[in-house]
């Protein structure tokens, strides 16, 4: 049997972990009995179509799974970039302190870039608005360039079935060119069942580096969020 390429190993590992964690978290959540603490589970699947102003359209898929028990949590993000056939896998553990989580883990990709990651989640509600902030720093090993990710989402539920809000993302790479990424746009969704949210987002994004031309693109997202 021929040895598998690293990309193929990553794809198989990603698919296996999604299947195992999904079945475990779903079973643990539904099997909880009264008086016994349940496992909380969150699954988000996001499909993006990106249309650069001066380039070829491409697709990207992102899967996030998070489960919690008491103050402890475990999560991972899996990102498949179709244009470059690259898969990123980012597992991490979390510890809750009031309305915030501190997190730490690692990140690896099919291209060989590896990182240690650490950061925090913050959740809160103010005057009917829900605020979620995800901020992390990734320290690269060997030649991998260190960077930071920052995601802010402010949402509201005008009715029992509707969900609206606004997303902002700012990423920064700590290299000599000082690369930046900024995205912003509205998001809206509908609860098709009590734990299931179907949502869309239309956004504009910009990439720029010191001394280089700013590149822009439009991004359309169709997503599904399950909470149980």
C-alpha positions as CSV (number, residue, x, y, z in Angstrom):
1,X,0.0,0.0,0.0
2,X,1.3,3.4,-0.9
3,X,1.9,5.9,1.9
4,X,-0.8,8.6,2.2
5,X,0.1,12.2,1.4
6,X,-0.1,14.6,4.4
7,X,-3.2,16.2,2.7
8,X,-5.0,12.9,2.5
9,X,-4.1,12.1,6.1
10,X,-5.5,15.5,7.3
11,X,-8.7,15.0,5.3
12,X,-9.3,11.6,6.8
13,X,-8.5,12.7,10.3
14,X,-10.8,15.7,10.0
15,X,-13.7,13.6,8.7
16,X,-13.2,11.0,11.4
17,X,-13.1,13.5,14.2
18,X,-16.2,15.3,13.0
19,X,-18.1,12.0,12.9
20,X,-16.9,10.8,16.3
21,X,-17.4,14.1,18.1
22,X,-20.8,14.7,16.5
23,X,-22.1,11.3,17.6
24,X,-20.6,11.5,21.1
25,X,-21.9,15.1,21.8
26,X,-25.3,14.4,20.4
27,X,-25.7,11.2,22.4
28,X,-24.4,12.8,25.6
29,X,-26.6,15.8,25.2
30,X,-29.8,13.8,24.7
31,X,-28.9,11.1,27.2
32,X,-28.8,13.5,30.1
33,X,-31.2,12.7,32.9
34,X,-33.0,15.2,35.2
35,X,-30.7,16.2,38.0
36,X,-27.6,15.3,36.1
37,X,-25.5,17.9,34.4
38,X,-25.7,17.7,30.6
39,X,-23.1,18.1,27.9
40,X,-23.8,21.3,25.9
41,X,-23.1,21.0,22.2
42,X,-22.7,23.7,19.5
43,X,-22.1,22.8,15.8
44,X,-21.6,25.5,13.1
45,X,-21.2,24.7,9.5
46,X,-20.3,27.6,7.2
47,X,-20.1,27.6,3.4
48,X,-18.5,30.7,1.8
49,X,-18.3,31.8,-1.8
50,X,-15.6,34.5,-2.3
51,X,-15.5,36.8,-5.3
52,X,-12.3,38.9,-5.5
53,X,-12.5,42.2,-7.4
54,X,-9.5,41.1,-9.6
55,X,-9.4,37.4,-9.3
56,X,-11.2,34.1,-9.7
57,X,-14.1,33.1,-7.5
58,X,-13.4,30.3,-4.9
59,X,-15.2,28.5,-2.2
60,X,-14.4,27.8,1.5
61,X,-16.0,25.5,4.1
62,X,-15.6,25.9,7.8
63,X,-16.9,23.6,10.6
64,X,-16.8,24.5,14.3
65,X,-17.7,22.0,17.0
66,X,-17.8,23.0,20.7
67,X,-19.0,21.0,23.7
68,X,-19.0,22.0,27.3
69,X,-19.5,20.3,30.7
70,X,-19.6,22.7,33.7
71,X,-16.6,25.1,33.4
72,X,-14.7,23.0,30.9
73,X,-15.0,23.0,27.1
74,X,-13.4,21.4,24.1
75,X,-13.7,22.7,20.5
76,X,-12.1,22.6,17.1
77,X,-12.3,24.6,13.9
78,X,-11.8,22.9,10.5
79,X,-11.3,25.0,7.4
80,X,-11.1,23.7,3.9
81,X,-9.9,26.2,1.2
82,X,-11.0,24.8,-2.1
83,X,-8.8,27.1,-4.3
84,X,-5.5,25.8,-2.8
85,X,-7.0,22.5,-1.6
86,X,-5.7,23.3,1.9
87,X,-7.1,22.0,5.2
88,X,-6.5,23.7,8.5
89,X,-7.3,21.9,11.8
90,X,-7.5,23.9,15.1
91,X,-8.3,22.0,18.3
92,X,-8.4,23.8,21.6
93,X,-9.6,23.5,25.2
94,X,-11.5,26.1,27.2
95,X,-12.1,27.1,30.8
96,X,-15.1,29.3,31.7
97,X,-14.8,32.2,34.0
98,X,-18.2,33.9,34.4
99,X,-19.3,35.0,30.9
100,X,-15.8,34.4,29.4
101,X,-13.7,31.5,28.3
102,X,-9.9,31.3,28.2
103,X,-8.6,28.9,25.6
104,X,-5.4,27.3,24.4
105,X,-4.6,24.7,21.8
106,X,-2.7,24.2,18.6
107,X,-3.2,24.6,14.9
108,X,-1.9,22.5,12.0
109,X,-2.5,22.5,8.2
110,X,-2.0,20.2,5.2
111,X,0.8,22.6,4.1
112,X,2.8,21.9,7.2
113,X,2.3,25.2,9.0
114,X,1.9,24.6,12.8
115,X,1.1,27.0,15.6
116,X,0.3,27.2,19.3
117,X,-2.8,29.2,19.9
118,X,-4.2,31.0,23.0
119,X,-6.9,33.6,23.5
120,X,-10.4,34.1,24.9
121,X,-14.1,34.1,24.2
122,X,-16.4,36.7,25.7
123,X,-20.2,36.4,25.7
124,X,-22.6,39.0,27.1
125,X,-26.1,40.6,26.6
126,X,-26.7,44.3,26.7
127,X,-30.1,45.9,26.1
128,X,-31.4,43.0,24.1
129,X,-28.2,42.6,22.1
130,X,-26.0,39.5,22.3
131,X,-22.3,40.2,22.0
132,X,-19.7,37.5,21.2
133,X,-15.9,38.2,20.9
134,X,-13.4,35.6,19.9
135,X,-9.8,36.9,20.0
136,X,-6.7,34.6,19.6
137,X,-3.0,34.8,18.8
138,X,-1.2,32.1,16.9
139,X,2.5,31.6,17.5
140,X,4.2,29.9,14.5
141,X,6.7,27.1,14.8
142,X,9.8,27.2,12.5
143,X,9.0,29.3,9.4
144,X,5.3,29.7,10.0
145,X,4.3,33.4,10.4
146,X,2.6,34.3,13.7
147,X,-0.7,36.1,13.5
148,X,-3.8,37.2,15.5
149,X,-7.5,36.6,14.8
150,X,-10.3,38.8,16.1
151,X,-14.0,38.1,15.5
152,X,-16.8,40.3,16.9
153,X,-20.5,39.5,16.4
154,X,-23.5,41.6,17.7
155,X,-26.9,40.0,17.2
156,X,-30.5,40.4,18.2
157,X,-33.7,38.2,18.0
158,X,-36.6,40.4,16.9
159,X,-38.9,37.5,17.1
160,X,-38.9,33.8,18.2
161,X,-38.0,32.7,14.7
162,X,-35.7,35.5,13.4
163,X,-32.1,36.4,14.1
164,X,-30.1,39.4,12.8
165,X,-26.8,41.0,13.5
166,X,-23.4,42.3,12.2
167,X,-20.0,40.6,12.0
168,X,-16.6,42.2,12.0
169,X,-13.3,40.4,11.6
170,X,-9.7,41.8,11.8
171,X,-6.6,39.6,11.4
172,X,-3.0,40.7,11.5
173,X,0.1,38.8,10.5
174,X,3.3,39.6,12.4
175,X,5.8,39.6,9.6
176,X,8.0,42.2,7.9
177,X,5.2,43.3,5.5
178,X,2.7,43.7,8.3
179,X,-0.3,42.0,6.5
180,X,-3.9,42.8,7.5
181,X,-7.3,41.4,6.8
182,X,-10.6,43.1,7.5
183,X,-14.2,41.9,6.9
184,X,-17.6,43.4,7.8
185,X,-21.1,42.7,6.9
186,X,-24.7,41.9,8.1
187,X,-25.9,38.5,9.1
188,X,-29.5,37.2,9.3
189,X,-31.1,33.9,10.0
190,X,-34.3,32.0,10.8
191,X,-34.9,29.2,13.3
192,X,-36.2,26.3,11.3
193,X,-36.5,24.3,14.5
194,X,-35.8,25.1,18.1
195,X,-32.1,24.1,18.1
196,X,-31.5,24.7,14.4
197,X,-30.6,28.1,12.9
198,X,-30.2,28.6,9.1
199,X,-28.4,31.9,8.4
200,X,-26.8,34.0,5.6
201,X,-24.1,36.7,5.6
202,X,-23.1,39.2,2.9
203,X,-19.8,40.9,3.6
204,X,-17.0,42.9,2.1
205,X,-13.4,42.1,2.8
206,X,-10.0,43.8,2.3
207,X,-6.4,42.5,2.4
208,X,-3.5,44.8,2.4
209,X,0.2,44.9,3.4
210,X,2.8,47.6,3.8
211,X,3.6,49.1,0.5
212,X,1.2,46.9,-1.5
213,X,-2.1,47.4,-3.2
214,X,-5.2,46.7,-1.2
215,X,-7.1,43.7,-2.5
216,X,-10.9,43.5,-1.9
217,X,-13.6,40.8,-2.4
218,X,-17.2,40.1,-1.7
219,X,-18.1,37.1,0.3
220,X,-21.5,35.3,0.6
221,X,-22.1,32.8,3.4
222,X,-24.7,30.2,3.9
223,X,-24.5,28.5,7.3
224,X,-26.2,26.2,9.8
225,X,-26.0,26.3,13.5
226,X,-27.2,23.5,15.9
227,X,-27.3,24.0,19.6
228,X,-28.4,21.2,22.1
